[in-house]
Amino acid sequence: MWRPGLAAGALAVDYQRILALLAGRSSPGGETVSCQELAAGLGLEPTSANIEGRVRSRAKRLTDRGWLAEPVPGRFTLAVGPAADS
């Protein structure tokens, strides 16, 4: 779970890559990014296995743990707290 003072370096590398990509593409609570866009940004082929298994599931976990926000189903952005803390 995200909490003030916890850096993204505490996460597994795949989760860090998703956060880094979102940090470069959207602002906290601002522009959202789809899982397809995340997969492309991570250099993954846009297959169902990659989008569902490698991107969406991790993005949902990051959302559940307070690192990301999902203001619209299937579209993610940085959560306000982690972005301000990083």
Secondary structure, DSSP 8 states (H G I E B T S, - for coil): ---TT--GGGS-HHHHHHHHHHHHH--TTSS-EEHHHHHHHTT----HIIIIIIIIHHHHHHHHTTSEEEEETTEEEE-HHHHHH-
